[in-house]
Amino acid sequence: MQSRYELVIYWSDADQRFIVEVPELPGCMADGVSYIESVQNAETVIEEWLETAHQLGRHIPEPVGKLMYA
């Protein structure tokens, strides 16, 4: 799956991993040793988040796109 949700990706010195946050999906986060692995893991977690929300009858937000500006 290729989602259209915004991903915020940063390096964590404390964890020695790339961290990915998905701001549009509360609590949806992933990590990985490499940048690519972290994004792949995020795609998996997004899919699981959406499946769980659907099963529980919760609102699933539509992807908005860019939420923050540099």
C-alpha positions as CSV (number, residue, x, y, z in Angstrom):
1,M,0.0,0.0,0.0
2,Q,1.2,3.5,-0.7
3,S,-0.6,5.9,1.6
4,R,-1.1,9.6,1.0
5,Y,-0.7,10.6,4.7
6,E,2.0,13.1,5.6
7,L,5.0,11.5,7.2
8,V,7.3,13.4,9.6
9,I,10.7,11.6,9.7
10,Y,13.6,12.4,11.9
11,W,16.7,10.8,13.4
12,S,16.6,9.9,17.2
13,D,20.1,9.9,18.8
14,A,18.6,8.3,21.9
15,D,17.1,5.4,20.0
16,Q,19.7,5.3,17.1
17,R,16.8,5.0,14.7
18,F,14.8,7.0,12.3
19,I,11.3,7.8,13.8
20,V,8.3,8.4,11.6
21,E,5.2,10.1,12.9
22,V,1.9,10.3,11.0
23,P,0.3,13.5,12.4
24,E,-3.1,12.9,10.7
25,L,-3.5,9.5,12.5
26,P,-3.3,10.0,16.3
27,G,-0.7,7.7,17.9
28,C,0.5,6.3,14.5
29,M,4.3,6.0,14.6
30,A,7.0,3.7,13.4
31,D,10.8,3.5,13.4
32,G,13.6,1.8,11.5
33,V,17.4,1.5,11.4
34,S,17.5,3.1,7.9
35,Y,15.4,5.9,6.4
36,I,13.8,3.4,3.9
37,E,13.1,0.8,6.6
38,S,11.4,3.4,8.7
39,V,9.1,4.5,5.8
40,Q,8.3,0.9,5.0
41,N,7.4,0.2,8.6
42,A,5.3,3.3,8.7
43,E,3.3,2.1,5.6
44,T,2.6,-1.2,7.5
45,V,1.6,0.7,10.7
46,I,-0.7,3.0,8.7
47,E,-2.4,0.1,7.1
48,E,-2.9,-1.6,10.5
49,W,-4.1,1.7,12.0
50,L,-6.7,2.1,9.3
51,E,-7.9,-1.6,9.6
52,T,-8.3,-1.2,13.4
53,A,-10.2,2.1,13.1
54,H,-12.5,0.5,10.5
55,Q,-13.1,-2.6,12.7
56,L,-13.9,-0.4,15.7
57,G,-16.2,1.9,13.7
58,R,-14.0,5.0,14.3
59,H,-13.6,8.0,12.0
60,I,-10.9,7.6,9.4
61,P,-9.5,11.0,8.4
62,E,-8.9,11.7,4.7
63,P,-5.3,12.5,3.9
64,V,-4.9,16.2,3.8
65,G,-1.4,16.5,2.5
66,K,1.2,18.9,3.8
67,L,0.3,20.1,7.3
68,M,3.4,22.0,8.3
69,Y,5.6,24.5,6.6
70,A,9.3,24.8,7.0
